[in-house]
Amino acid sequence: MESLSLRSSMGGRPLLESRRPAWPDLRPRRLGLSLVSAAAAAGEGGAPEPDLRVRVNGLEMPNPFVIASGPPGTNHTVMKRAFDEGWGAVISKTVSLDAAKVVNVTPRYARLRAGSNGSVKGPIIGWENIELISDRPLETMLNEFKQLKEEYPDRILIASIMEEYNEAAWQELIERVEATGVDALEINFSCPHGMPERKMGAAVGQDCALLEEVCGWINEKATVPVWAKMTPNITDITQPARVALKSGCEGVSAINTIMSVMGIDLNTLHPEPCVEGYSTPGGYSAKAVHPIALGKVMQIAKMMKDEFGDKDHSLSGIGGVETGADAAEFILLGANTVQVCTGVMMHGYGLVKKLCTDLKDFMRKHNFTSIEDFRGVSLQYFTTHTDLVQRQQEAIRQRKAVKKGLKSDKDWTGDGFVKETESMVSN
């Protein structure tokens, strides 16, 4: 990568001074973003077969589906399974220097089903965890990263890392992790629970001044692409995303889980998940968070396009992905890759085959031959409410016809209330 010098808008402090050496072709280093163009072989009838390959920050993936940091990337056995099943990339469970400080409890998950509180029959729509980062010794995880890269030299392994507010600790962790041959780093600035007193996770991601400083430490040391994982537990998610990119990160991942209380057992009156009669707020994921994640990703994508040109930075969408349609929505909003964690915990590693099939079916329907063909296409359709009013008024004038639905509140009737309501629903 060529020399890069970025300065903060707050005082002009150099954030990243990088003159990095050339690296072997097998493992690209801190490069810009490009996506593989449509060059797939023709399918039946001569129509091009949809091509799911992506090239993100110099990293080549067979498809955009990435195992998100969490239980599905907790050790060599499960990460190997993910590669064998065909996932585009794997992000490990978050590691830190001193795993001895990480003590998990069990049970540590709770599920929300459609229907009444406590229902055991409805489909699972929400999932909460109070799980911490990896409790395995760092040296063990490093050995397994190295083993995986030896076994799968052409597959993408990304290490999720998190440390305390200490420059030397961050840089030691980066040096030791990079030495294993991992292809990129994802920085956990977003874990919503556990160890905030040590300025870890969301404690950094919610404080832009702190985030800027820590990103400076990280990007001064890192020689592989760096993705900053964002917390949704903040008023404006574009603020930390902007800071991370300006501070030298090549990519942004969004969103991590949403701070939540899953519910109360109405028989025992204790909260869930229940540990010795007690609980603590945790991170909410699964299908129910998907619309919230889409909203956050849309905001980040618009900011990236407007302020960074959407050229050399990547965006990884996360939240409630269980189908290829879920993934297509993230890509339509500008995501380059799509991460899955809870979906794998519910459906297994074989889910990636369905995701790929579903996404190809979507692409065939619209005659898309590559991911780039439709990435970000739907961003153009988001605007302000004031603009919506103006657009509708202009459309009414052009049609010179009675507007669909009611013109004003005085037109509601008791007899036709349901039909009048339906007349103003868009879907």
C-alpha positions as CSV (number, residue, x, y, z in Angstrom):
1,M,0.0,0.0,0.0
2,E,1.3,3.5,-0.8
3,S,2.1,5.9,2.0
4,L,-1.1,7.0,3.7
5,S,-1.4,10.0,6.0
6,L,-4.7,10.8,7.7
7,R,-5.2,13.7,10.1
8,S,-8.0,14.2,12.6
9,S,-10.4,17.0,12.1
10,M,-9.9,17.6,15.8
11,G,-6.5,19.4,16.0
12,G,-4.8,17.9,13.0
13,R,-3.0,15.0,14.9
14,P,-1.6,12.4,12.5
15,L,-3.7,9.3,12.9
16,L,-2.0,7.0,10.5
17,E,1.5,7.2,9.0
18,S,2.0,3.9,7.0
19,R,4.7,2.9,4.6
20,R,4.1,-0.8,4.5
21,P,6.2,-3.3,2.5
22,A,5.0,-5.3,-0.5
23,W,3.4,-8.6,0.6
24,P,3.0,-12.0,-1.1
25,D,0.2,-12.3,-3.6
26,L,-1.3,-15.2,-1.5
27,R,-2.2,-12.9,1.3
28,P,-3.0,-9.3,0.2
29,R,-2.3,-6.6,2.7
30,R,-4.3,-3.4,3.4
31,L,-5.4,-2.9,-0.2
32,G,-8.4,-1.0,-1.5
33,L,-11.8,-2.6,-2.3
34,S,-12.9,-4.1,-5.5
35,L,-15.5,-6.7,-6.3
36,V,-15.1,-9.5,-8.8
37,S,-16.7,-8.6,-12.1
38,A,-19.1,-10.9,-13.8
39,A,-17.0,-13.5,-15.6
40,A,-18.9,-16.6,-14.7
41,A,-19.4,-19.4,-17.2
42,A,-22.6,-19.5,-19.1
43,G,-25.4,-21.7,-17.7
44,E,-28.2,-23.5,-19.4
45,G,-29.5,-21.7,-22.4
46,G,-26.4,-19.5,-22.6
47,A,-27.4,-17.3,-19.6
48,P,-24.5,-16.3,-17.4
49,E,-24.5,-18.2,-14.1
50,P,-24.7,-15.7,-11.1
51,D,-21.3,-15.2,-9.7
52,L,-21.1,-14.9,-5.9
53,R,-17.4,-14.2,-5.7
54,V,-16.3,-11.0,-4.0
55,R,-12.9,-9.3,-3.6
56,V,-13.0,-7.1,-0.5
57,N,-10.0,-5.0,0.6
58,G,-7.8,-7.4,-1.4
59,L,-9.3,-10.5,0.1
60,E,-10.9,-13.0,-2.3
61,M,-13.9,-14.9,-1.1
62,P,-16.0,-17.5,-3.0
63,N,-19.2,-15.8,-1.8
64,P,-20.2,-12.9,0.5
65,F,-21.3,-15.0,3.4
66,V,-19.0,-14.7,6.5
67,I,-19.2,-16.4,9.8
68,A,-19.6,-13.6,12.4
69,S,-17.5,-13.4,15.5
70,G,-19.1,-15.6,18.2
71,P,-19.7,-19.3,19.1
72,P,-19.5,-20.4,15.4
73,G,-15.9,-19.3,15.4
74,T,-14.8,-20.4,18.8
75,N,-12.2,-23.1,18.0
76,H,-10.4,-24.9,15.2
77,T,-13.0,-27.7,14.9
78,V,-15.9,-25.4,14.2
79,M,-14.0,-22.9,12.0
80,K,-12.7,-25.9,9.9
81,R,-16.3,-27.0,9.6
82,A,-17.3,-23.6,8.3
83,F,-14.6,-23.7,5.6
84,D,-15.6,-27.2,4.6
85,E,-19.3,-26.2,4.3
86,G,-18.3,-23.4,2.0
87,W,-18.5,-20.1,3.9
88,G,-16.8,-17.2,2.2
89,A,-14.8,-16.3,5.2
90,V,-14.6,-17.0,9.0
91,I,-14.3,-14.4,11.8
92,S,-13.0,-15.9,15.0
93,K,-14.6,-15.4,18.4
94,T,-13.0,-12.3,19.9
95,V,-9.6,-12.9,21.6
96,S,-7.6,-10.8,24.1
97,L,-4.3,-11.1,25.8
98,D,-5.5,-12.4,29.1
99,A,-8.2,-15.0,28.8
100,A,-8.0,-15.8,32.5
101,K,-10.1,-12.6,33.1
102,V,-12.9,-14.0,31.0
103,V,-15.3,-16.2,33.0
104,N,-18.6,-17.3,31.4
105,V,-21.8,-18.5,33.0
106,T,-24.4,-21.0,31.9
107,P,-27.1,-20.8,30.9
108,R,-26.1,-17.8,28.9
109,Y,-28.7,-17.7,26.1
110,A,-32.5,-17.0,26.0
111,R,-34.9,-17.2,23.1
112,L,-37.9,-15.1,22.2
113,R,-40.7,-16.9,20.2
114,A,-43.5,-15.4,18.3
115,G,-46.6,-15.4,20.4
116,S,-47.3,-14.7,24.1
117,N,-44.4,-14.3,26.6
118,G,-43.0,-17.7,27.4
119,S,-44.6,-19.5,24.4
120,V,-42.8,-22.7,23.5
121,K,-44.7,-23.2,20.2
122,G,-44.0,-20.2,18.1
123,P,-41.0,-19.8,15.8
124,I,-37.9,-18.2,17.3
125,I,-37.7,-14.6,16.3
126,G,-35.2,-13.3,18.9
127,W,-32.1,-14.5,20.7
128,E,-30.3,-13.0,23.7
129,N,-26.8,-13.8,24.9
130,I,-24.8,-12.8,28.0
131,E,-21.7,-14.5,26.6
132,L,-18.3,-12.9,26.9
133,I,-15.4,-13.0,24.5
134,S,-13.2,-16.2,24.2
135,D,-12.2,-17.8,27.5
136,R,-9.6,-19.9,25.8
137,P,-5.9,-19.1,26.3
138,L,-4.6,-16.7,23.6
139,E,-1.7,-19.0,22.7
140,T,-4.2,-21.8,22.1
141,M,-6.2,-19.6,19.7
142,L,-3.1,-18.4,18.0
143,N,-2.0,-22.0,17.3
144,E,-5.4,-22.8,15.9
145,F,-5.3,-19.7,13.6
146,K,-1.9,-20.8,12.3
147,Q,-3.2,-24.4,11.8
148,L,-6.2,-23.2,9.9
149,K,-4.2,-21.0,7.6
150,E,-1.9,-24.0,6.9
151,E,-4.8,-26.2,6.1
152,Y,-6.8,-23.5,4.1
153,P,-4.2,-21.2,2.7
154,D,-6.6,-19.8,0.1
155,R,-9.5,-19.2,2.4
156,I,-10.1,-16.0,4.4
157,L,-9.6,-16.1,8.2
158,I,-10.3,-12.9,10.1
159,A,-9.3,-12.6,13.8
160,S,-11.7,-10.6,16.0
161,I,-9.7,-8.8,18.7
162,M,-10.4,-6.7,21.8
163,E,-8.2,-5.2,24.5
164,E,-8.2,-2.8,27.4
165,Y,-7.5,0.9,27.1
166,N,-3.7,0.4,26.7
167,E,-1.7,1.1,23.6
168,A,1.0,-1.5,24.4
169,A,-1.5,-4.2,25.0
170,W,-3.3,-3.5,21.7
171,Q,-0.1,-3.5,19.7
172,E,1.2,-6.6,21.3
173,L,-2.1,-8.4,20.6
174,I,-2.0,-7.3,16.9
175,E,1.6,-8.4,16.5
176,R,1.0,-11.8,18.0
177,V,-2.3,-12.4,16.0
178,E,-0.8,-11.2,12.7
179,A,2.1,-13.6,13.1
180,T,-0.3,-16.5,12.7
181,G,-1.0,-15.5,9.1
182,V,-4.6,-14.3,9.5
183,D,-5.9,-12.3,6.5
184,A,-7.5,-9.4,8.4
185,L,-8.6,-8.1,11.8
186,E,-12.0,-7.2,13.0
187,I,-11.9,-4.9,16.0
188,N,-14.6,-5.5,18.6
189,F,-15.7,-1.9,19.5
190,S,-19.2,-3.1,20.1
191,C,-19.8,-5.9,22.6
192,P,-22.7,-4.6,24.6
193,H,-22.1,-6.4,27.9
194,G,-19.2,-7.6,30.0
195,M,-16.1,-5.7,31.1
196,P,-17.1,-2.1,30.3
197,E,-15.1,-1.0,33.4
198,R,-12.0,-2.1,31.4
199,K,-12.9,0.2,28.5
200,M,-13.5,-2.8,26.2
201,G,-16.1,-3.3,23.5
202,A,-19.0,-0.8,23.3
203,A,-17.3,1.3,26.0
204,V,-14.9,2.4,23.2
205,G,-17.4,2.3,20.3
206,Q,-19.8,4.7,22.1
207,D,-17.1,7.3,22.8
208,C,-15.8,8.8,19.6
209,A,-12.8,10.5,21.2
210,L,-11.7,7.2,22.7
211,L,-12.4,5.4,19.5
212,E,-10.3,7.8,17.5
213,E,-7.3,7.3,19.9
214,V,-7.6,3.5,20.0
215,C,-8.0,3.3,16.2
216,G,-4.8,5.3,15.9
217,W,-2.9,2.8,18.0
218,I,-4.3,-0.1,16.0
219,N,-3.7,1.3,12.5
220,E,-0.2,2.4,13.4
221,K,0.6,-1.3,14.1
222,A,-1.6,-3.4,11.8
223,T,-0.4,-4.5,8.4
224,V,-3.5,-6.4,7.3
225,P,-6.9,-4.9,6.6
226,V,-8.8,-3.7,9.6
227,W,-12.6,-3.7,10.1
228,A,-14.2,-1.8,12.9
229,K,-17.3,-3.5,14.3
230,M,-20.0,-1.0,15.3
231,T,-22.4,-1.0,18.2
232,P,-26.1,-0.1,17.5
233,N,-26.4,1.1,21.1
234,I,-25.7,4.7,20.1
235,T,-27.8,7.6,18.9
236,D,-26.1,8.1,15.5
237,I,-24.1,5.1,14.3
238,T,-22.5,7.1,11.5
239,Q,-20.4,9.0,14.0
240,P,-18.2,6.2,15.2
241,A,-18.2,4.6,11.7
242,R,-16.8,7.9,10.3
243,V,-14.2,8.1,13.0
244,A,-13.0,4.5,12.3
245,L,-12.7,5.1,8.6
246,K,-10.9,8.5,9.0
247,S,-8.6,6.8,11.4
248,G,-7.4,4.3,8.8
249,C,-9.7,1.3,9.1
250,E,-10.5,-0.3,5.7
251,G,-13.9,-1.5,6.7
252,V,-16.9,-1.3,9.0
253,S,-19.0,-4.1,10.3
254,A,-22.5,-3.4,11.6
255,I,-24.3,-4.2,13.7
256,N,-23.3,-6.0,16.9
257,T,-26.1,-7.1,19.2
258,I,-28.6,-4.7,20.8
259,M,-28.6,-4.3,24.5
260,S,-31.8,-5.9,25.9
261,V,-33.6,-7.8,28.6
262,M,-35.1,-10.8,27.0
263,G,-38.1,-11.2,29.4
264,I,-39.4,-12.3,32.7
265,D,-40.5,-15.8,33.6
266,L,-44.1,-15.1,34.7
267,N,-44.1,-18.2,36.8
268,T,-40.9,-17.6,38.8
269,L,-40.8,-13.8,38.3
270,H,-37.0,-14.2,37.5
271,P,-35.4,-12.7,34.3
272,E,-34.0,-14.7,31.5
273,P,-31.5,-16.1,31.0
274,C,-31.6,-17.1,34.6
275,V,-28.4,-17.9,36.5
276,E,-28.9,-18.9,40.1
277,G,-32.1,-16.8,40.1
278,Y,-30.4,-13.7,38.6
279,S,-29.6,-12.2,35.2
280,T,-27.9,-9.3,33.5
281,P,-28.8,-7.3,30.3
282,G,-27.4,-9.0,27.2
283,G,-27.1,-8.7,23.5
284,Y,-30.2,-9.2,21.3
285,S,-29.9,-10.9,17.9
286,A,-31.8,-13.1,15.3
287,K,-34.7,-12.2,13.0
288,A,-36.3,-9.6,15.2
289,V,-33.2,-7.3,14.9
290,H,-33.0,-7.5,11.1
291,P,-35.0,-4.3,10.3
292,I,-32.9,-2.3,12.9
293,A,-29.7,-3.7,11.3
294,L,-30.9,-2.7,7.9
295,G,-31.6,0.8,9.1
296,K,-28.1,1.2,10.6
297,V,-26.4,-0.3,7.6
298,M,-28.3,2.1,5.3
299,Q,-27.2,5.1,7.4
300,I,-23.5,4.0,7.3
301,A,-23.6,3.2,3.6
302,K,-25.0,6.6,2.7
303,M,-22.4,8.3,4.8
304,M,-19.6,6.2,3.2
305,K,-20.8,7.0,-0.3
306,D,-21.3,10.7,0.4
307,E,-18.0,11.3,2.4
308,F,-15.6,8.6,1.3
309,G,-16.7,7.9,-2.3
310,D,-17.5,4.3,-1.5
311,K,-14.3,3.2,-3.3
312,D,-11.7,1.9,-1.0
313,H,-13.7,1.0,2.1
314,S,-15.9,-2.0,2.8
315,L,-19.1,-2.6,4.7
316,S,-20.1,-5.9,6.3
317,G,-23.8,-6.2,7.2
318,I,-24.9,-8.2,10.2
319,G,-28.3,-8.9,11.8
320,G,-30.9,-11.6,11.6
321,V,-29.7,-13.3,8.4
322,E,-31.3,-16.7,7.9
323,T,-32.1,-16.6,4.1
324,G,-30.5,-15.4,0.9
325,A,-33.3,-12.7,0.8
326,D,-32.1,-11.3,4.1
327,A,-28.6,-11.1,2.7
328,A,-29.8,-9.5,-0.6
329,E,-31.3,-6.7,1.4
330,F,-28.0,-5.9,3.1
331,I,-26.2,-5.9,-0.3
332,L,-28.9,-3.7,-1.9
333,L,-28.2,-1.2,0.9
334,G,-24.4,-1.2,0.1
335,A,-22.9,-4.1,2.1
336,N,-20.0,-5.9,0.4
337,T,-20.3,-9.0,2.7
338,V,-22.9,-10.4,5.0
339,Q,-22.2,-12.0,8.4
340,V,-24.1,-14.7,10.2
341,C,-23.8,-15.9,13.8
342,T,-27.2,-16.6,15.5
343,G,-28.5,-18.1,12.2
344,V,-25.7,-20.7,12.3
345,M,-26.4,-21.4,16.0
346,M,-30.0,-22.2,15.1
347,H,-29.6,-23.9,11.7
348,G,-26.0,-25.2,11.5
349,Y,-23.1,-24.6,9.3
350,G,-24.9,-26.1,6.3
351,L,-27.0,-22.9,6.2
352,V,-24.5,-21.4,3.8
353,K,-25.7,-23.7,0.9
354,K,-29.2,-22.4,1.3
355,L,-27.9,-18.8,1.5
356,C,-26.0,-19.2,-1.8
357,T,-28.9,-20.9,-3.5
358,D,-31.4,-18.3,-2.4
359,L,-29.1,-15.4,-3.4
360,K,-28.5,-16.9,-6.8
361,D,-32.2,-17.3,-7.4
362,F,-32.7,-13.6,-6.5
363,M,-29.9,-12.6,-8.9
364,R,-31.5,-14.7,-11.7
365,K,-34.8,-13.1,-11.2
366,H,-33.3,-9.7,-11.8
367,N,-30.7,-10.7,-14.3
368,F,-27.8,-9.8,-12.1
369,T,-24.6,-11.7,-12.8
370,S,-22.4,-10.4,-10.0
371,I,-22.7,-9.0,-6.5
372,E,-21.6,-5.6,-7.7
373,D,-24.5,-5.5,-10.2
374,F,-26.9,-4.8,-7.3
375,R,-24.8,-3.6,-4.4
376,G,-26.2,-0.3,-3.1
377,V,-28.9,-0.1,-5.7
378,S,-31.7,0.6,-3.2
379,L,-29.9,3.4,-1.4
380,Q,-31.1,5.9,-4.0
381,Y,-34.7,5.3,-2.8
382,F,-34.2,6.7,0.7
383,T,-35.0,10.4,1.3
384,T,-36.6,12.7,3.8
385,H,-40.3,12.8,4.8
386,T,-40.6,16.3,3.5
387,D,-39.3,15.0,0.1
388,L,-41.8,12.2,0.2
389,V,-44.7,14.7,0.7
390,Q,-43.4,16.7,-2.3
391,R,-43.0,13.7,-4.5
392,Q,-46.5,12.5,-3.7
393,Q,-48.1,15.8,-4.3
394,E,-46.3,16.1,-7.7
395,A,-47.3,12.6,-8.6
396,I,-51.0,13.4,-7.8
397,R,-50.8,16.5,-10.0
398,Q,-49.3,14.5,-12.8
399,R,-51.8,11.7,-12.6
400,K,-54.7,14.2,-12.4
401,A,-56.6,11.6,-10.6
402,V,-58.0,11.0,-7.2
403,K,-55.2,9.9,-4.8
404,K,-55.2,6.4,-3.6
405,G,-56.4,6.3,0.0
406,L,-58.0,9.1,2.0
407,K,-57.2,12.7,1.4
408,S,-57.6,13.8,5.0
409,D,-58.6,12.6,8.4
410,K,-62.2,13.8,8.0
411,D,-62.8,11.1,5.3
412,W,-62.5,8.1,7.6
413,T,-65.8,6.2,8.1
414,G,-66.9,3.6,10.6
415,D,-68.3,1.2,8.0
416,G,-65.3,1.2,5.6
417,F,-62.6,1.6,8.2
418,V,-60.7,-1.6,7.4
419,K,-60.8,-1.1,3.6
420,E,-59.8,2.5,4.1
421,T,-56.8,1.4,6.1
422,E,-55.8,-1.2,3.5
423,S,-56.0,1.4,0.8
424,M,-53.0,3.2,2.3
425,V,-50.7,0.2,3.0
426,S,-47.8,-0.1,0.6
427,N,-47.1,-3.8,1.0
